[in-house]
Structure formats: structure tokens, C-alpha cells
Amino acid sequence: VVVVVVVLVVVLVVVVVVVVVVVVVVVVVVVVVVVL
């Protein structure tokens, strides 16, 4: 049970990090396009 919870937490953290990175990349691209 503890192992399952740990795996779920790790997966959630990875998903959140990926989403944040994607959002940051999109924002940077939009800013660059708007500025240029």
C-alpha cells in the first residue's frame, strides 16, 4: 500500500513538472513571437 502511494505521488509530481515546463515554454515562445 505504501509503495503504491509513493508511486502515485511520484507520478503526480512528474506530471505537474511536465505541465509547468510546457506552460513556461509556450509562454516564452508567445513572448518571443510577440516581441519579434
ZIKA-V178467 format. One record per residue. RES is the residue in one letter. SS is DSSP state (2 for helix, 1 for strand, 0 for the rest). PHI is phi as a letter, one per 40 degrees, with the letter a starting at -180 (* if undefined). D_LAST is the distance of its C-alpha to the last C-alpha in Angstrom with 1 decimal. Layout:
res->RES ss->SS phi->PHI d_last->D_LAST
res->RES ss->SS phi->PHI d_last->D_LAST
This chain:
res->V ss->0 phi->* d_last->52.5
res->V ss->2 phi->c d_last->50.8
res->V ss->2 phi->c d_last->49.2
res->V ss->2 phi->c d_last->47.8
res->V ss->2 phi->c d_last->46.4
res->V ss->2 phi->c d_last->44.8
res->V ss->2 phi->c d_last->43.2
res->L ss->2 phi->c d_last->41.9
res->V ss->2 phi->c d_last->40.4
res->V ss->2 phi->c d_last->38.7
res->V ss->2 phi->c d_last->37.3
res->L ss->2 phi->c d_last->36.0
res->V ss->2 phi->c d_last->34.4
res->V ss->2 phi->c d_last->32.7
res->V ss->2 phi->c d_last->31.4
res->V ss->2 phi->c d_last->30.1
res->V ss->2 phi->c d_last->28.3
res->V ss->2 phi->c d_last->26.8
res->V ss->2 phi->c d_last->25.6
res->V ss->2 phi->c d_last->24.1
res->V ss->2 phi->c d_last->22.3
res->V ss->2 phi->c d_last->20.9
res->V ss->2 phi->c d_last->19.8
res->V ss->2 phi->c d_last->18.0
res->V ss->2 phi->c d_last->16.3
res->V ss->2 phi->c d_last->15.2
res->V ss->2 phi->c d_last->14.0
res->V ss->2 phi->c d_last->12.0
res->V ss->2 phi->c d_last->10.4
res->V ss->2 phi->c d_last->9.8
res->V ss->2 phi->c d_last->8.4
res->V ss->2 phi->c d_last->5.9
res->V ss->2 phi->c d_last->5.2
res->V ss->2 phi->c d_last->5.5
res->V ss->2 phi->c d_last->3.8
res->L ss->0 phi->c d_last->0.0
